[in-house]
């Protein structure tokens, strides 16, 4: 299964984009969508309109937006650890998404912490 992803500005590294595309995902960055520096609500609304799952490291703000209105294609959140060595690599992010897909987990209307799918 391939996902239609929107990568938030904190997650749009070219290497990650390439890895996601290599495994078949349709990837759009906020930069490509002309949403750099825009309010998080505007980014989420764009994801809703375009039916794209949002990938972000801005977990707290998007969790609040999810709680306020949980109707969206899905939010994949990557929590950052103060210990940089414990943060997810780009490969781990791609693998966590694959694990979600393999489990046939429903993404729509969900705020999903990708760190929990990193195994």
C-alpha positions, 0 to 999 in steps of 0.5 A: 500500500502506498500513502499520500503523505504531506511532510511538515517543514520539520520533516521534509529532508530530501533524504527522507523524501527519497526513502519514502518515494523509493518504497512507493509513497506519494510524497509532497512537502510543505515547501512544494505545496507553498506552505512554508511558515504557514500556521499549523491549522492551515497545513492540516487543512491542506492535508484534509483537502488533498487527502494526505496523511501528515508527517510531523515532528511538531507533535504537541501542536498537531495533537491539540489540533487533532483533539479539536477536530479529529477529522483528517486523513491521519497524523503521523507524529515523530516525538523527539528525545532530548537524547539525540541518539534515541531519536528515530532515523529516517530509515526508522521512520520509513520502517515504522510506516511500513509496520503500520501498513503491515498491521493494516492499521487505520490512519484516518482520523488518528493521531499516531505516534510513529515511535511506537511502531519502530520495531 
